[in-house]
């Protein structure tokens, strides 16, 4: 009985830890969706880029992923900013389907650019600072996962604060509520769209950098996380940041506990099943309006 | 345009379809034509949902996979002809469509898109781990002597081509009938405004379910054709999210809600992707797909109305052309 209790606590802890990372990824996606009404199919690819950047910082400049994190964040922010100006801005006024297509094209492009530049090999960061595990009262916690979850929590909280408390953040919220009214009130929607896209890309890039401590780095890695992120965002409600945070934790828990109760191979099928079950009861997700 | 010129156009088009593979007689060109036909059929099926009803489905691969797997499974285990397997697969896909669409019919816009995506991905994961259907290894139908009954032709690709032309013609005819049918009007009404349609007495829920069922049935049959053509299926080839999105792409490039749109889009996209694959595939790692992605981005940014706008302008007086704006809100 005690064994089972411990196992349960163990699972809940790792589920929640992974959940925070999912939350951060989903937060990035939901900001972009909420502000620009665009489903970013290339979201997972930005995660992949974040992972590769921290891998390269580690390999060529010997900077640990933990310390290169701010640089990766800045780089991804810049990439997001450029992407907005080169691509997203041009389709915002166009047909809805063109908006879907453009990010899908971007996703194909980025994956294959990575294959072209860096080959399709699986890579691993060997012996980063965050490695090994600690055990407390018989419960083992993997340090890289712990670091990833704490890091995601900190960045997530910072972005939350930025959106909810700063003037720029409030302007972004205003755009996501009513873009025309926001424009009439003198908000520069174009500049803030760019900022929110860049922040969204930065969130997912940072998540990638944190994941690179314990996850394989390869060009296709993003597609899986991207799909999970769609389900997470929809579960939380499109455009809702709180929703994305809660949903991320639910997804993390569902993955671990569901994988234990059924077979680990089916754990993501369980995630999708839970998502479907929730939207059936509440069609706009947990926190959607 | 009067009826007579329309008939002449259609006859010319049919003749063109019959003669085309005889002119382009290399196996590669015929392969490209077959892929184009397959994507056109899938695009037409998607159109019923995305074009008429405004329900953006990102889970067509689920139905495609069900069709491909059902017929192949029946053929391997009990030697059932793919013609029977395709009907069984079609009905299983309809069953899946009911399970998906009935509860999802109240979902709007992006929520419906993500629900279909989650459904397809979930199903893919189940098939990936389901040993009875080969798991990740997939299934390969037994190589039987060439026969129409077992839908296997080893000497030439032509029979596949003509069967698919016939299939596409039937689907297009069905679309044309649907266009002026009660259901067609209902679907377009609920695309424009769900609430308005409902207040006029349209049972929107049933309409959405029926539309999904028709779409799923056609997609599943195309899945059987694919399985018999390639003679190998696995979750990565018939149930991948990429396939679902490519179906959307094809329709969009050709023009959503138009009868010839999917055909135009499929011709364009398949040709360029196959040509890039052949010309550049050997040159470098991922080079061909990189350029493909780049091209998609260029077209949707530089010409937001895309090739579809360009082509429909040119073919403005084509039969079956219908003024349809891209759907969605």
Interface residues (C-beta under 8 A of the other chain):
Chain A: X33 X39 X41 X86 X87 X90 X91 X93 X94 X95 X96 X97 X98 X99 X100 X101 X102 X104 X105 X106 X107 X108 X109 X110 X111 X112 X113 X114 X115 X116 X119 X120 X219 X223 X227 X230 X231 X233 X234 X238 X263 X265 X266 X268 X269 X272 X273 X275 X276 X279 X280 X283 X284 X285
Chain B: X56 X103 X104 X106 X107 X108 X110 X111 X113 X114 X115 X117 X118 X119 X121 X122 X125 X126 X128 X129 X241 X245 X248 X249 X252 X256 X284 X285 X286 X287 X289 X290 X292 X293 X294 X295 X296 X297 X300 X301 X302 X304 X305 X306 X325 X326 X327 X328 X329
